[in-house]
Amino acid sequence: MDFTGKVALITGGGGGIGRASALGFAARGAKVVVVDLHEAEGRDSAALIHQHSGDARFVRADVSQAVDVRGYVQACPDAYGRIDCFFNNAGIEGHVAPTQDYDEAIFDAVIAVNLKGVFLGLRHVLPVMLRQGTGAIVNTASIAAFFGGTGMPAYVASKHGVLGLTKVAASDVAHSGIRVNAICPGPVETRMMRSLEAQRNPADPEALAAANRAGIPSGRYTTADEVANAVLYLCSDLSGNITGTHLILDDGRSGAGGAPSPVR
């Protein structure tokens, strides 16, 4: 998977899956624009790329705000002339609470980042790729796009929506040589998993983590690097005829009949 001469744009690039993907693109020759709301984390990702002799820029942005999205999208052609790969990845977990008790403001915030943020990214990146006549986009959904998850109405609803957006966008632009796919991770070793474990079992989050791992055929969570590898594949020429679909990355948990954990 050679990305020499290509430009990769990554939202939520300050940590976890986003950082692993940014480093993966850079290691294979891409110039990278890292987008994150948290400036310190985003700058750290860009700095790690520089330390390995890569080329990267950081842009601070709130993906739920159109003006910020227009800004991070324009930063790519301003710095590098184009956008070849877009990893539409930024997301938040929200709180864990039953639907009947779920806070409306938190629901709105999760939908704004996880669903509207993905839409806005597509809305403003696609015109750039259409002018180029080429491009690959990967949206971050989740195993939660297929299953319910106790106490996670906003997150689960948002990830169902991401799959819908992926299919529509792919259909809209397939004739122009642009591909749009999604990844659907299960539990991944990230900050988000630590947050959800602590919310579900504040007294002993590690006990919940152990129970989760016991329900996975491999006996472990997926790593951020493993998810990043799937993103790189879907953005590479190796997947040149794949569009409008998704990859499930959950170590076989859903296929083995286990109760999937709706997080990434």
N, C-alpha and C positions, 0 to 999 in steps of 0.2 A: 504494500500500500504506500505508494510514493505520492506525496503532496507537494513536491518541489515546485515553486512558482505559483502555488495556490494560496488563497486567503481564506482563513477560517474565522468565523464570528461565533462567539460562545456566550450565552447569557447564563447567569449563575455560575460564572467561571472562577469564583473566589475560593471554592472548596469542594470537597467530595467528588462527585461524578464530573462536575464542570471543570475542576482543576485537573483531574486525571486526563480528561479529554483534551484540554488545552496543551498539556505537556505531551500527549501522544501526537497531536497534530504537528506541534513544533519539532518533535524528534524526527518526524518524517518529512521535514522540509517546508511546512506551511508557515506563512506569516499569520499571526494570531491577534485578534482583537478580543480582549477579555472584558466582559461586562458584568458588573455586580453592583448592588446597592451598597454593600459594605466596602468602603474604600480600602481599608487596611488589607483585607483578605484578597481583594482584586489586585491590588498592587503587588502583593506577595506572589500571586500566580504569575504575573508578568515578570517579576524579578527572577523567579525560578527559571523561566524560559530564557531570560538573558544570561543567567549563570551557565546555561548549557549552550551558549552561543546562538540562541534563537532570536527571532525578531518578533516583538510583541508590543501592543499598546493596551492601556487600561482606560476604560470609560465608565464613570459612575453613572448609573441610571436606575430609575424605578420602572420596571417593565410594564407596570399597569398604567403608566402615564404616556399618552401619545407623543407629547413634546419630547420626552426623554427617549422614547423609542426612535423617533425620527433622528434624534441626535446621535445615538449609537450606530444606527444604520449608516448615516452619512459619514461617520468617522472612518468607515472602511474604505470607500472610494477616495476620501480625502487623503488617507495615509498610504493606501496600497493600490487604488485604482479599480477594485472590483470586490465581489463577494462570491467565492466558489462554494463554500460549505457554511451552512448555518445550523448550529446546534441550539435549538430553541428550548432551553433547559431550565430556566429559573423556576423555582417552586417553593412553597412553604407548606408546612403540615397542619397549621391551625391547632385547635385544641381537641382533646378527646372528651366528648360528652354525648349523651343520648340526643337523638333528633329533637325530642320534645323539650329539651333543656338547652339546646345549642344557641349560643349568643349570635344575634343577627349581625352585629358589626364584624365579628370574627368570620362568619360565613361570607359576608361581602368581601372581606379582605382576601380570603383564600381564593374565591372565584376571580377576583380582580387580578391576582398574580398568576394563578395556575391556568386559568382559561382565557380571560381577556388578554393577559400578557402574551400568551401563545398566539392568539388572533392578531394582536397588534404587530408582533414580530413578523408573522406571515404577510400581513397587510403592507408593511413597508419594505421588507426584504424582497418579496416577489417581483415588484416592479424593476428593481436593480437586476435581478437574474433574468427577467424577460428581455431587458435591453441587451444583455450579454448573449442570450440564447442558450444558456447552460447554467447548471447549479444543482446542488443537492441539499435538502433540508431534513433534519431529524428532530422531531418533537419528543419531549420526555412525557410519556404517559406513565403507566404503572400497571402492575397486576390488578390494582384497584379499578382499572377500566373494565374488568370482567366480573368482579365479585363485589358484594357488599362488605362493609367492615364496621363492626360494632363501634359506635361512638364517633364515626368519621364521616358525617353526611356531606360536609363541604368538600373535603379532599376527594372522596369517592365520586361525587358528582362532577367535580372539575376534571378528573382523569377520564371519566366516560366521555366528557365533552371534547377532550383533546383528541381522542381517537376519531370522533366525528369530524372535527376540523381537518385532521390529517387526510381523511378520505376525500373530503370535498375539495381541498386545495390540490391534492394530487390529480384529481379529475380535471380541475380547472386549467392546469398548466402542463399536463403530460404531452400535449401536442407541440409544446415549445422546448422540449428537451430538458425540462426541470423535473426532478424527482422529489417526492415528499413522503417520508415514512415516520414511524414512531418506534420507540423502545418502551418496553413494559417490564421494568425491573420488579422483582419481589424484594425481600429484605436485603439491604446493602449495608456494608460497614461504613456508616456515615454519621454525621452529627444528627441528622433527622431521626435515625433509628434510636440513638441514645435518648433524644427528646421524647419520643413516643413510648419507649420502655419506661422512662421515668414518670410519664403521665399515667400510664396504665398501672404501674406498681411502684408508687413512690417509696415504699418501705424497702423494697428489694428489686430494683430494676434488673440486676444481673440474673435473678432467678427467672424472670420473664424471658430474657435473652436466651438463657439455656433451654427453656421450654420451646421457644421458637425454633432454635437450631435443631432440637430433637425431632421436630416435625418436618425437617427438610431432608430429603434422601441423602444428600452429600454430608449432612451434619454440620453445615456452616452457612454463614451468610455469603452472598456474592460480594466480590471486592469492587471498588470503584474502577480499578484498572480493567477488570473484565467487562464492565459496562462500557467503558471508554472504547475498548476494542470493537464492540458491536457498533458503536457510533461511527468509528473510523471506517469500518467495513461498509456501512450503509452510505457513507459519503464518498467512497472510493469507486473507481471504475470496475472493481470486481463485482459490484452490485448494479451494473449498468441497466438492467432490465427490471429492477425491483422498484415499485412505487405503489403508494396507496395501501401499504400494509404495515405490519408491526412484527417485532421480535420480542418474545417473552423470555426474560432472563431471571429465572427463579430457582435454578439448580434442580429442576424437575419436580418441584413441590406440587404445582397444580396438576401436572400430568400424572403424578403418583396418587392423586386423590386426596391429598392433604388439604387442610383448611388454609388457603393462602393468606398471608399477612399483607394488607393493602397499603404497603409503604415502600419507600425506596431509600 
